[in-house]
């Protein structure tokens, strides 16, 4: 009996040692032998603006902060990465301490050193002020703040092909406005470009406080309630004509990026300007714009009014595919 027990214990110990050895080999196989921090970066949905010609923010530089709480030698604050020949590169060589020491990581795009200068100080991630522009006609990438945050990141377990995979998320909200033109706009001729000269969005505040470390607790973005609501002029997007069929309707798209916030009833408005003639639509209910969500508003413009219905106002995660929308929730 004692011999059998001895062999059983020996076999169990051997199995445990083999398991531990395999775990260590797995960690080491996924960790770079030179300890160099290499990155890949992506946005969950690369189409960030109504004007797709502006491209993806993946082509913009980003700033990376890695905090090692046990060895400050391996802490890096706001190190800028640029894309060169398809690879993200930093002008400095950044190193992991080892495969097992956890670190906290934050990254922001587009890279704006002045804004993110104090993102980490006094041994903690700090909040910072950020705003979107009132005039978004140029589709500036700076309006679409992207962020990545990971606490207690274990390199040996979480690197992907020995690289840090930064999956950026949208901090703010996107508003897509899709306007279907009445057939009267096909007279005397079907338009080849949008007759809408300008689209404005009213009722939102443009200033916010951002703190990535608060993402799970209270949300990354807090609107500045003291700020005044300011009109946003939207980015012009695609126009779809109807190929000489006067009985069909053309469509015109616009979009803007807004700070997540709650907007009171009868305050959120969209105004379409057609060469000085204005078509106004107002949301009757209160609405809460959420971080990382895309809101699509389908309007029909004709007979001197702009109309929609509840089924034509949808919301979905900005990271979702185009066909996953659901009816928007208003308050």
Short mmCIF file of the C-alpha atoms (twelve columns), coordinates in Angstrom:
data_MODEL
# 
_entry.id   MODEL 
# 
loop_
_atom_site.group_PDB 
_atom_site.id 
_atom_site.type_symbol 
_atom_site.label_atom_id 
_atom_site.label_alt_id 
_atom_site.label_comp_id 
_atom_site.label_asym_id 
_atom_site.label_seq_id 
_atom_site.Cartn_x 
_atom_site.Cartn_y 
_atom_site.Cartn_z 
_atom_site.pdbx_PDB_model_num 
ATOM 1   C CA . UNK A 1   0.000   0.000  0.000   1 
ATOM 2   C CA . UNK A 2   2.792   2.422  0.906   1 
ATOM 3   C CA . UNK A 3   4.528   1.707  -2.405  1 
ATOM 4   C CA . UNK A 4   1.327   2.459  -4.313  1 
ATOM 5   C CA . UNK A 5   0.822   5.706  -2.393  1 
ATOM 6   C CA . UNK A 6   4.432   6.715  -3.061  1 
ATOM 7   C CA . UNK A 7   4.084   6.213  -6.796  1 
ATOM 8   C CA . UNK A 8   0.736   8.076  -6.821  1 
ATOM 9   C CA . UNK A 9   2.225   11.068 -5.030  1 
ATOM 10  C CA . UNK A 10  5.263   11.015 -7.302  1 
ATOM 11  C CA . UNK A 11  3.053   10.943 -10.405 1 
ATOM 12  C CA . UNK A 12  0.939   13.843 -9.087  1 
ATOM 13  C CA . UNK A 13  4.022   15.920 -8.345  1 
ATOM 14  C CA . UNK A 14  5.409   15.224 -11.801 1 
ATOM 15  C CA . UNK A 15  2.105   16.280 -13.379 1 
ATOM 16  C CA . UNK A 16  2.073   19.526 -11.371 1 
ATOM 17  C CA . UNK A 17  5.659   20.293 -12.350 1 
ATOM 18  C CA . UNK A 18  4.839   19.611 -15.996 1 
ATOM 19  C CA . UNK A 19  1.798   21.901 -15.784 1 
ATOM 20  C CA . UNK A 20  3.820   24.711 -14.215 1 
ATOM 21  C CA . UNK A 21  6.543   24.227 -16.802 1 
ATOM 22  C CA . UNK A 22  4.007   24.425 -19.632 1 
ATOM 23  C CA . UNK A 23  2.501   27.632 -18.169 1 
ATOM 24  C CA . UNK A 24  5.941   29.217 -17.907 1 
ATOM 25  C CA . UNK A 25  6.782   28.158 -21.458 1 
ATOM 26  C CA . UNK A 26  3.493   29.681 -22.683 1 
ATOM 27  C CA . UNK A 27  4.257   32.997 -20.952 1 
ATOM 28  C CA . UNK A 28  7.802   33.077 -22.288 1 
ATOM 29  C CA . UNK A 29  6.768   32.097 -25.829 1 
ATOM 30  C CA . UNK A 30  4.424   35.105 -25.976 1 
ATOM 31  C CA . UNK A 31  6.982   37.524 -24.517 1 
ATOM 32  C CA . UNK A 32  9.696   39.149 -26.645 1 
ATOM 33  C CA . UNK A 33  13.170  37.832 -25.866 1 
ATOM 34  C CA . UNK A 34  14.639  41.367 -26.074 1 
ATOM 35  C CA . UNK A 35  11.928  42.847 -23.765 1 
ATOM 36  C CA . UNK A 36  11.190  45.585 -26.325 1 
ATOM 37  C CA . UNK A 37  7.653   47.013 -26.271 1 
ATOM 38  C CA . UNK A 38  6.162   46.718 -29.732 1 
ATOM 39  C CA . UNK A 39  2.580   47.701 -30.513 1 
ATOM 40  C CA . UNK A 40  -0.259  47.186 -32.922 1 
ATOM 41  C CA . UNK A 41  -3.165  49.629 -32.860 1 
ATOM 42  C CA . UNK A 42  -6.688  49.708 -34.184 1 
ATOM 43  C CA . UNK A 43  -10.049 51.410 -33.801 1 
ATOM 44  C CA . UNK A 44  -13.073 49.182 -33.351 1 
ATOM 45  C CA . UNK A 45  -14.769 51.006 -36.202 1 
ATOM 46  C CA . UNK A 46  -12.398 52.817 -38.536 1 
ATOM 47  C CA . UNK A 47  -15.147 54.895 -40.203 1 
ATOM 48  C CA . UNK A 48  -15.105 57.860 -37.842 1 
ATOM 49  C CA . UNK A 49  -16.600 60.740 -39.819 1 
ATOM 50  C CA . UNK A 50  -19.426 61.464 -42.217 1 
ATOM 51  C CA . UNK A 51  -16.749 62.301 -44.783 1 
ATOM 52  C CA . UNK A 52  -15.015 58.942 -45.249 1 
ATOM 53  C CA . UNK A 53  -12.307 60.606 -47.364 1 
ATOM 54  C CA . UNK A 54  -10.774 61.920 -44.145 1 
ATOM 55  C CA . UNK A 55  -9.594  58.382 -43.421 1 
ATOM 56  C CA . UNK A 56  -9.116  56.506 -40.177 1 
ATOM 57  C CA . UNK A 57  -7.541  57.852 -37.017 1 
ATOM 58  C CA . UNK A 58  -5.272  54.811 -37.215 1 
ATOM 59  C CA . UNK A 59  -3.184  56.968 -39.508 1 
ATOM 60  C CA . UNK A 60  -2.738  59.564 -36.763 1 
ATOM 61  C CA . UNK A 61  0.002   59.493 -34.114 1 
ATOM 62  C CA . UNK A 62  -0.934  58.426 -30.587 1 
ATOM 63  C CA . UNK A 63  0.571   58.877 -27.126 1 
ATOM 64  C CA . UNK A 64  1.276   55.853 -24.914 1 
ATOM 65  C CA . UNK A 65  1.715   55.811 -21.126 1 
ATOM 66  C CA . UNK A 66  2.892   52.661 -19.308 1 
ATOM 67  C CA . UNK A 67  3.153   52.742 -15.513 1 
ATOM 68  C CA . UNK A 68  5.292   50.181 -13.678 1 
ATOM 69  C CA . UNK A 69  4.602   50.600 -9.958  1 
ATOM 70  C CA . UNK A 70  7.546   48.464 -8.855  1 
ATOM 71  C CA . UNK A 71  10.292  49.904 -11.057 1 
ATOM 72  C CA . UNK A 72  10.039  53.514 -12.286 1 
ATOM 73  C CA . UNK A 73  12.818  52.774 -14.759 1 
ATOM 74  C CA . UNK A 74  10.172  50.970 -16.806 1 
ATOM 75  C CA . UNK A 75  7.542   53.726 -16.555 1 
ATOM 76  C CA . UNK A 76  6.987   55.763 -19.735 1 
ATOM 77  C CA . UNK A 77  4.778   58.854 -19.945 1 
ATOM 78  C CA . UNK A 78  3.235   60.125 -23.202 1 
ATOM 79  C CA . UNK A 79  5.591   58.418 -25.620 1 
ATOM 80  C CA . UNK A 80  4.572   59.250 -29.166 1 
ATOM 81  C CA . UNK A 81  4.097   56.527 -31.778 1 
ATOM 82  C CA . UNK A 82  3.942   57.134 -35.523 1 
ATOM 83  C CA . UNK A 83  3.146   54.736 -38.314 1 
ATOM 84  C CA . UNK A 84  6.074   54.045 -40.641 1 
ATOM 85  C CA . UNK A 85  5.897   51.467 -43.430 1 
ATOM 86  C CA . UNK A 86  2.884   49.880 -41.765 1 
ATOM 87  C CA . UNK A 87  4.534   49.578 -38.332 1 
ATOM 88  C CA . UNK A 88  3.990   51.718 -35.235 1 
ATOM 89  C CA . UNK A 89  7.324   53.153 -34.106 1 
ATOM 90  C CA . UNK A 90  8.542   55.257 -31.176 1 
ATOM 91  C CA . UNK A 91  11.684  57.390 -31.351 1 
ATOM 92  C CA . UNK A 92  12.775  55.759 -28.065 1 
ATOM 93  C CA . UNK A 93  13.236  52.090 -27.214 1 
ATOM 94  C CA . UNK A 94  10.714  51.150 -24.545 1 
ATOM 95  C CA . UNK A 95  11.164  47.996 -22.472 1 
ATOM 96  C CA . UNK A 96  9.023   45.666 -20.399 1 
ATOM 97  C CA . UNK A 97  10.628  44.869 -17.044 1 
ATOM 98  C CA . UNK A 98  9.791   41.191 -17.494 1 
ATOM 99  C CA . UNK A 99  6.937   38.898 -18.502 1 
ATOM 100 C CA . UNK A 100 5.178   38.828 -15.144 1 
ATOM 101 C CA . UNK A 101 5.244   42.324 -13.607 1 
ATOM 102 C CA . UNK A 102 1.814   43.956 -14.152 1 
ATOM 103 C CA . UNK A 103 1.596   47.509 -15.491 1 
ATOM 104 C CA . UNK A 104 -1.139  50.101 -16.058 1 
ATOM 105 C CA . UNK A 105 -1.500  51.348 -19.626 1 
ATOM 106 C CA . UNK A 106 -3.269  54.327 -21.196 1 
ATOM 107 C CA . UNK A 107 -3.123  55.626 -24.756 1 
ATOM 108 C CA . UNK A 108 -4.778  58.525 -26.575 1 
ATOM 109 C CA . UNK A 109 -5.224  59.530 -30.198 1 
ATOM 110 C CA . UNK A 110 -4.749  61.812 -31.980 1 
ATOM 111 C CA . UNK A 111 -1.484  62.727 -30.220 1 
ATOM 112 C CA . UNK A 112 -1.832  66.157 -28.585 1 
ATOM 113 C CA . UNK A 113 1.013   66.651 -26.142 1 
ATOM 114 C CA . UNK A 114 -0.276  69.906 -24.637 1 
ATOM 115 C CA . UNK A 115 -3.640  68.347 -23.724 1 
ATOM 116 C CA . UNK A 116 -2.287  65.035 -22.424 1 
ATOM 117 C CA . UNK A 117 0.789   66.534 -20.746 1 
ATOM 118 C CA . UNK A 118 -0.355  65.789 -17.181 1 
ATOM 119 C CA . UNK A 119 -2.300  62.600 -17.815 1 
ATOM 120 C CA . UNK A 120 -0.155  60.831 -15.196 1 
ATOM 121 C CA . UNK A 121 1.399   62.579 -12.213 1 
ATOM 122 C CA . UNK A 122 1.605   62.158 -8.434  1 
ATOM 123 C CA . UNK A 123 1.495   58.384 -8.956  1 
ATOM 124 C CA . UNK A 124 -1.998  58.436 -10.467 1 
ATOM 125 C CA . UNK A 125 -3.811  58.973 -13.748 1 
ATOM 126 C CA . UNK A 126 -5.312  62.454 -13.828 1 
ATOM 127 C CA . UNK A 127 -8.365  63.918 -15.505 1 
ATOM 128 C CA . UNK A 128 -7.951  66.493 -18.264 1 
ATOM 129 C CA . UNK A 129 -10.186 68.921 -20.144 1 
ATOM 130 C CA . UNK A 130 -11.246 68.232 -23.703 1 
ATOM 131 C CA . UNK A 131 -13.748 69.766 -26.096 1 
ATOM 132 C CA . UNK A 132 -15.155 69.275 -29.571 1 
ATOM 133 C CA . UNK A 133 -15.225 72.099 -32.087 1 
ATOM 134 C CA . UNK A 134 -18.349 74.094 -32.822 1 
ATOM 135 C CA . UNK A 135 -17.420 74.224 -36.504 1 
ATOM 136 C CA . UNK A 136 -16.883 70.650 -37.684 1 
ATOM 137 C CA . UNK A 137 -17.160 71.306 -41.404 1 
ATOM 138 C CA . UNK A 138 -13.510 70.324 -41.929 1 
ATOM 139 C CA . UNK A 139 -13.971 66.949 -40.208 1 
ATOM 140 C CA . UNK A 140 -10.944 67.465 -37.936 1 
ATOM 141 C CA . UNK A 141 -9.684  64.237 -36.365 1 
ATOM 142 C CA . UNK A 142 -9.175  66.073 -33.063 1 
ATOM 143 C CA . UNK A 143 -12.931 65.974 -32.415 1 
ATOM 144 C CA . UNK A 144 -12.870 62.175 -32.203 1 
ATOM 145 C CA . UNK A 145 -10.918 61.395 -29.031 1 
ATOM 146 C CA . UNK A 146 -9.790  57.760 -28.963 1 
ATOM 147 C CA . UNK A 147 -8.568  56.038 -25.828 1 
ATOM 148 C CA . UNK A 148 -7.225  52.741 -24.522 1 
ATOM 149 C CA . UNK A 149 -6.902  51.783 -20.863 1 
ATOM 150 C CA . UNK A 150 -5.799  48.582 -19.148 1 
ATOM 151 C CA . UNK A 151 -5.099  48.159 -15.439 1 
ATOM 152 C CA . UNK A 152 -2.797  45.409 -14.098 1 
ATOM 153 C CA . UNK A 153 -1.764  44.360 -17.584 1 
ATOM 154 C CA . UNK A 154 0.375   41.201 -17.461 1 
ATOM 155 C CA . UNK A 155 2.630   41.195 -20.549 1 
ATOM 156 C CA . UNK A 156 3.335   37.472 -20.539 1 
ATOM 157 C CA . UNK A 157 -0.365  36.634 -20.547 1 
ATOM 158 C CA . UNK A 158 -1.900  39.427 -22.608 1 
ATOM 159 C CA . UNK A 159 0.514   40.302 -25.410 1 
ATOM 160 C CA . UNK A 160 -0.658  39.241 -28.862 1 
ATOM 161 C CA . UNK A 161 2.095   37.740 -30.982 1 
ATOM 162 C CA . UNK A 162 4.589   39.381 -28.598 1 
ATOM 163 C CA . UNK A 163 3.058   42.816 -29.213 1 
ATOM 164 C CA . UNK A 164 0.873   45.150 -27.173 1 
ATOM 165 C CA . UNK A 165 -2.453  45.250 -29.032 1 
ATOM 166 C CA . UNK A 166 -4.075  48.654 -28.463 1 
ATOM 167 C CA . UNK A 167 -7.796  48.463 -29.203 1 
ATOM 168 C CA . UNK A 168 -8.871  52.102 -29.112 1 
ATOM 169 C CA . UNK A 169 -12.427 53.133 -28.276 1 
ATOM 170 C CA . UNK A 170 -14.354 56.310 -29.031 1 
ATOM 171 C CA . UNK A 171 -14.715 58.534 -25.972 1 
ATOM 172 C CA . UNK A 172 -17.487 60.691 -27.431 1 
ATOM 173 C CA . UNK A 173 -20.740 60.217 -29.361 1 
ATOM 174 C CA . UNK A 174 -21.297 60.368 -33.096 1 
ATOM 175 C CA . UNK A 175 -24.460 61.796 -34.641 1 
ATOM 176 C CA . UNK A 176 -25.281 60.765 -38.207 1 
ATOM 177 C CA . UNK A 177 -27.971 62.760 -40.008 1 
ATOM 178 C CA . UNK A 178 -29.476 61.149 -43.105 1 
ATOM 179 C CA . UNK A 179 -31.795 63.432 -45.070 1 
ATOM 180 C CA . UNK A 180 -34.178 62.082 -47.689 1 
ATOM 181 C CA . UNK A 181 -35.145 64.882 -50.075 1 
ATOM 182 C CA . UNK A 182 -38.720 65.260 -51.248 1 
ATOM 183 C CA . UNK A 183 -39.265 64.752 -54.971 1 
ATOM 184 C CA . UNK A 184 -39.927 68.479 -55.407 1 
ATOM 185 C CA . UNK A 185 -36.154 68.860 -55.235 1 
ATOM 186 C CA . UNK A 186 -35.970 66.954 -58.550 1 
ATOM 187 C CA . UNK A 187 -37.638 69.926 -60.289 1 
ATOM 188 C CA . UNK A 188 -36.627 71.436 -62.656 1 
ATOM 189 C CA . UNK A 189 -33.659 68.987 -62.708 1 
ATOM 190 C CA . UNK A 190 -32.480 66.157 -60.462 1 
ATOM 191 C CA . UNK A 191 -29.629 67.526 -58.309 1 
ATOM 192 C CA . UNK A 192 -26.137 66.082 -58.789 1 
ATOM 193 C CA . UNK A 193 -25.009 67.426 -55.419 1 
ATOM 194 C CA . UNK A 194 -26.784 68.224 -52.183 1 
ATOM 195 C CA . UNK A 195 -28.922 71.359 -52.135 1 
ATOM 196 C CA . UNK A 196 -28.353 71.526 -48.361 1 
ATOM 197 C CA . UNK A 197 -25.717 74.185 -47.798 1 
ATOM 198 C CA . UNK A 198 -25.357 73.684 -44.047 1 
ATOM 199 C CA . UNK A 199 -26.603 71.484 -41.190 1 
ATOM 200 C CA . UNK A 200 -26.443 72.603 -37.578 1 
ATOM 201 C CA . UNK A 201 -27.109 70.707 -34.350 1 
ATOM 202 C CA . UNK A 202 -28.336 72.614 -31.310 1 
ATOM 203 C CA . UNK A 203 -28.600 71.754 -27.623 1 
ATOM 204 C CA . UNK A 204 -25.270 70.137 -26.762 1 
ATOM 205 C CA . UNK A 205 -22.403 71.354 -24.589 1 
ATOM 206 C CA . UNK A 206 -18.944 71.105 -26.104 1 
ATOM 207 C CA . UNK A 207 -16.687 70.824 -23.035 1 
ATOM 208 C CA . UNK A 208 -15.886 67.795 -20.901 1 
ATOM 209 C CA . UNK A 209 -13.546 66.300 -18.327 1 
ATOM 210 C CA . UNK A 210 -11.904 63.000 -19.301 1 
ATOM 211 C CA . UNK A 211 -10.432 60.397 -16.945 1 
ATOM 212 C CA . UNK A 212 -9.607  56.930 -18.300 1 
ATOM 213 C CA . UNK A 213 -9.123  55.482 -14.818 1 
ATOM 214 C CA . UNK A 214 -12.764 56.291 -14.009 1 
ATOM 215 C CA . UNK A 215 -14.150 54.467 -17.044 1 
ATOM 216 C CA . UNK A 216 -15.588 51.520 -15.113 1 
ATOM 217 C CA . UNK A 217 -16.829 53.503 -12.109 1 
ATOM 218 C CA . UNK A 218 -18.422 56.653 -13.531 1 
ATOM 219 C CA . UNK A 219 -17.568 56.651 -17.232 1 
ATOM 220 C CA . UNK A 220 -14.571 58.151 -18.983 1 
ATOM 221 C CA . UNK A 221 -16.321 61.432 -19.940 1 
ATOM 222 C CA . UNK A 222 -18.114 63.949 -17.725 1 
ATOM 223 C CA . UNK A 223 -19.729 66.909 -19.430 1 
ATOM 224 C CA . UNK A 224 -19.027 70.323 -17.913 1 
ATOM 225 C CA . UNK A 225 -22.459 71.319 -16.672 1 
ATOM 226 C CA . UNK A 226 -21.331 74.922 -16.283 1 
ATOM 227 C CA . UNK A 227 -20.698 75.169 -20.019 1 
ATOM 228 C CA . UNK A 228 -23.313 76.703 -22.298 1 
ATOM 229 C CA . UNK A 229 -24.976 74.727 -25.077 1 
ATOM 230 C CA . UNK A 230 -23.367 75.687 -28.374 1 
ATOM 231 C CA . UNK A 231 -24.441 75.139 -31.980 1 
ATOM 232 C CA . UNK A 232 -22.396 72.558 -33.923 1 
ATOM 233 C CA . UNK A 233 -22.008 72.878 -37.684 1 
ATOM 234 C CA . UNK A 234 -21.860 69.337 -39.077 1 
ATOM 235 C CA . UNK A 235 -19.494 67.673 -41.549 1 
ATOM 236 C CA . UNK A 236 -20.889 67.127 -45.039 1 
ATOM 237 C CA . UNK A 237 -20.943 63.467 -46.092 1 
ATOM 238 C CA . UNK A 238 -22.089 61.501 -49.099 1 
ATOM 239 C CA . UNK A 239 -24.843 62.574 -51.494 1 
ATOM 240 C CA . UNK A 240 -26.790 59.954 -53.444 1 
ATOM 241 C CA . UNK A 241 -28.645 61.047 -56.561 1 
ATOM 242 C CA . UNK A 242 -31.469 59.049 -58.220 1 
ATOM 243 C CA . UNK A 243 -30.172 58.566 -61.769 1 
ATOM 244 C CA . UNK A 244 -32.792 60.483 -63.744 1 
ATOM 245 C CA . UNK A 245 -35.809 58.955 -61.959 1 
ATOM 246 C CA . UNK A 246 -37.825 61.995 -60.858 1 
ATOM 247 C CA . UNK A 247 -40.182 59.817 -58.781 1 
ATOM 248 C CA . UNK A 248 -37.376 58.730 -56.447 1 
ATOM 249 C CA . UNK A 249 -35.705 60.718 -53.666 1 
ATOM 250 C CA . UNK A 250 -32.070 61.739 -53.306 1 
ATOM 251 C CA . UNK A 251 -30.336 61.354 -49.940 1 
ATOM 252 C CA . UNK A 252 -27.782 63.585 -48.260 1 
ATOM 253 C CA . UNK A 253 -25.673 62.690 -45.207 1 
ATOM 254 C CA . UNK A 254 -24.062 64.847 -42.531 1 
ATOM 255 C CA . UNK A 255 -22.438 64.013 -39.203 1 
ATOM 256 C CA . UNK A 256 -20.904 65.527 -36.104 1 
ATOM 257 C CA . UNK A 257 -19.245 64.391 -32.885 1 
ATOM 258 C CA . UNK A 258 -20.765 65.406 -29.558 1 
ATOM 259 C CA . UNK A 259 -19.835 65.165 -25.893 1 
ATOM 260 C CA . UNK A 260 -21.810 62.456 -24.017 1 
ATOM 261 C CA . UNK A 261 -24.485 64.201 -21.952 1 
ATOM 262 C CA . UNK A 262 -28.165 64.375 -21.099 1 
ATOM 263 C CA . UNK A 263 -30.125 66.901 -23.163 1 
ATOM 264 C CA . UNK A 264 -33.451 68.228 -21.933 1 
ATOM 265 C CA . UNK A 265 -36.728 67.705 -23.791 1 
ATOM 266 C CA . UNK A 266 -37.377 70.027 -26.742 1 
ATOM 267 C CA . UNK A 267 -33.766 71.206 -26.665 1 
ATOM 268 C CA . UNK A 268 -32.013 68.956 -29.201 1 
ATOM 269 C CA . UNK A 269 -32.558 70.461 -32.655 1 
ATOM 270 C CA . UNK A 270 -31.357 69.931 -36.194 1 
ATOM 271 C CA . UNK A 271 -31.604 72.761 -38.702 1 
ATOM 272 C CA . UNK A 272 -31.138 72.203 -42.439 1 
ATOM 273 C CA . UNK A 273 -30.160 75.243 -44.476 1 
ATOM 274 C CA . UNK A 274 -31.064 75.185 -48.175 1 
ATOM 275 C CA . UNK A 275 -29.671 78.423 -49.585 1 
ATOM 276 C CA . UNK A 276 -31.140 80.493 -46.787 1 
ATOM 277 C CA . UNK A 277 -34.367 78.527 -46.386 1 
ATOM 278 C CA . UNK A 278 -34.398 76.687 -43.059 1 
ATOM 279 C CA . UNK A 279 -35.962 73.322 -42.170 1 
ATOM 280 C CA . UNK A 280 -36.029 72.657 -38.420 1 
ATOM 281 C CA . UNK A 281 -36.588 69.415 -36.501 1 
ATOM 282 C CA . UNK A 282 -36.778 69.217 -32.677 1 
ATOM 283 C CA . UNK A 283 -36.654 66.094 -30.501 1 
ATOM 284 C CA . UNK A 284 -39.663 66.170 -28.182 1 
ATOM 285 C CA . UNK A 285 -38.121 63.994 -25.437 1 
ATOM 286 C CA . UNK A 286 -35.002 64.251 -23.316 1 
ATOM 287 C CA . UNK A 287 -32.083 62.149 -24.518 1 
ATOM 288 C CA . UNK A 288 -28.822 60.860 -23.064 1 
ATOM 289 C CA . UNK A 289 -25.878 60.618 -25.463 1 
ATOM 290 C CA . UNK A 290 -23.534 57.833 -24.357 1 
ATOM 291 C CA . UNK A 291 -19.779 57.458 -24.727 1 
ATOM 292 C CA . UNK A 292 -18.879 55.255 -27.680 1 
ATOM 293 C CA . UNK A 293 -22.361 55.309 -29.228 1 
ATOM 294 C CA . UNK A 294 -23.476 56.322 -32.712 1 
ATOM 295 C CA . UNK A 295 -26.892 57.969 -33.166 1 
ATOM 296 C CA . UNK A 296 -28.560 57.955 -36.574 1 
ATOM 297 C CA . UNK A 297 -31.374 60.382 -37.340 1 
ATOM 298 C CA . UNK A 298 -33.342 59.852 -40.542 1 
ATOM 299 C CA . UNK A 299 -35.150 62.993 -41.700 1 
ATOM 300 C CA . UNK A 300 -37.457 63.611 -44.642 1 
ATOM 301 C CA . UNK A 301 -37.242 67.128 -46.019 1 
ATOM 302 C CA . UNK A 302 -40.083 68.537 -48.067 1 
ATOM 303 C CA . UNK A 303 -43.166 70.743 -48.009 1 
ATOM 304 C CA . UNK A 304 -41.310 73.273 -45.904 1 
ATOM 305 C CA . UNK A 305 -40.761 70.833 -42.999 1 
ATOM 306 C CA . UNK A 306 -38.299 68.213 -41.811 1 
ATOM 307 C CA . UNK A 307 -39.978 65.106 -40.379 1 
ATOM 308 C CA . UNK A 308 -38.982 61.877 -38.654 1 
ATOM 309 C CA . UNK A 309 -40.544 59.238 -36.406 1 
ATOM 310 C CA . UNK A 310 -39.412 57.153 -33.438 1 
ATOM 311 C CA . UNK A 311 -38.364 54.238 -35.664 1 
ATOM 312 C CA . UNK A 312 -36.125 56.596 -37.640 1 
ATOM 313 C CA . UNK A 313 -34.027 57.618 -34.639 1 
ATOM 314 C CA . UNK A 314 -31.642 54.815 -33.659 1 
ATOM 315 C CA . UNK A 315 -28.634 54.254 -31.434 1 
ATOM 316 C CA . UNK A 316 -25.970 51.563 -31.364 1 
ATOM 317 C CA . UNK A 317 -22.435 51.108 -30.072 1 
ATOM 318 C CA . UNK A 318 -20.002 52.975 -32.291 1 
ATOM 319 C CA . UNK A 319 -18.018 49.745 -32.400 1 
ATOM 320 C CA . UNK A 320 -20.874 47.768 -33.987 1 
ATOM 321 C CA . UNK A 321 -21.558 46.827 -37.592 1 
ATOM 322 C CA . UNK A 322 -23.821 49.027 -39.661 1 
ATOM 323 C CA . UNK A 323 -26.855 46.729 -39.361 1 
ATOM 324 C CA . UNK A 324 -27.014 46.343 -35.588 1 
ATOM 325 C CA . UNK A 325 -29.000 49.443 -34.711 1 
ATOM 326 C CA . UNK A 326 -31.807 49.506 -32.190 1 
ATOM 327 C CA . UNK A 327 -34.473 52.064 -31.347 1 
ATOM 328 C CA . UNK A 328 -33.085 54.916 -29.304 1 
ATOM 329 C CA . UNK A 329 -34.091 55.342 -25.669 1 
ATOM 330 C CA . UNK A 330 -35.232 58.804 -24.632 1 
ATOM 331 C CA . UNK A 331 -36.107 60.031 -21.200 1 
# 
